[in-house]
C-alpha cells in the first residue's frame, strides 16, 4: 500500500508542475474514493497541456512524448486503483458475510447489539459505538475500542448522561434518508454530539441506521480506520453494507423474543383458566348417576369405565397427563408447555384427584387405555 501511495504522489507532483495553481490531493489511503477524482483531474491537466502545445504548433516532439507518457501513466494508475478497489470490495464483502454468519448464532437482541462492536471493528475500525433511538433520543448501548476498554465505557457513559434528540443532530439526515452518512470536519460541524466529540476527539466518522420492522430503532457509528487517516466514502459504504445485514438479524431476534413472550402469556392465561375451572368444579354439588347411566356403565367393559374417569379433565390437564404417560418429569413438562414447575405440580395433583388415581402410574395407565380404545 505504501509503495503504491509513494508512486502516486510522485506522479501527481510531476503533473502539478504543469499547472502550479491547481492542487491535486493524494489521500493517505490508496483505496480512497477521492483518489479517483484526483487522477481524473490529473489526466485532464496533461491533456490540456498537450492540446495547447499542438495548437500553438510547438516544434518540441520530445515534450509532447513526455506528456503522452504522463497520460499513459495516469491511465495505468487509474486502472491499478480500480483493481485495488475491486479486490478490497471483494475482500470486505467476505469479511462482512463472515461477521454476519458469526452473529447469526445469537438470537437475543441485547446480546446482538453488544457483539456487533467487535465484529464491526474487525472490518477495519478501531472505535465503534452502537446506540438505540428511544423517544427520538440518541442513547448509546455499547461501545468497542481496540485495546482501550476504558474509552469504550466513557463513550457510553457520556452519551447516556445526557441523551440528545436526534432531530438536533446531523444523524437526522441519515434517519430521514435511511442511508449511511460520512461526517467530515467534525470540529466545524455544529450539529454533532458535542459531549461525545469532547471525549473521543474524533475528526471524522461514519454512521449507519438500523431499520427493524420499518422503523429506525438504532444506529452504528465508527471511526479511526486501522489503515490510518480519516474515514472515507468507502468506509461509509462498508458500514452501511454491514448495517443492512445486521438489521435482518436484529429483526429476527425481536420476532423470536416477541413470540416467546406471547407463548408465555398464552400459557399463563391457560393456566389461570384451568385453575378457575378446577375451583368452580370443586364447589359444584355431587350429581348421582341416573338409572340409565348406571345400567350403561354396568354393561360396558372395564376399559371404558376407566376411560370415563378422564372425562372431567381440562384440555391443559390432558396435555400434562399425556406427557406424564410418556415418561416426562415435571421439569420436562414445564419446559414443553412453557409453565413453571410449581404450576405443573398443581396440574398433576388435580389429575390424580379428578381421576381418583393413587399415583402417576395409575393415571398414566388410564390415559394409555383411552388411547388404545380410540
Buried (B, 14 or more C-beta within 10 A) or exposed (E): EEEBBEBBEEBBEBBBEBBEEEEBEBBBBBBBBBBBEBBEBBBBBBBEBBEEBEEEEEEEEEEBEBBEEBBEBBEEBBEBBEEBBEEBBEEBEEBBEEBBEEBEEBBEBEEBBBBBBBBBBBBBBBBBBBBBBEEEBBBBBBBBBBEEEEBBEBBBEBBEEEBBEBEBBBBBEBBEEEBBBBBBEBEEEEEBBEBBBEBBEBBBBBBBBBBBEEEBBBBBBBBBBEBEEBBBBBBBBBBBBBBBBBBBBBBBBBBEBEEEEEEEEEBBEBBEEBBEBBEEEEEEEEEEEEEEEEEEEEEEEEEBEBBBBBEBBBEBBBBBBBBBBEEBEBEBBBEEBBBBEEBBBBBBEBBBEBBEBEEBEBBBEBBBBBEEEE
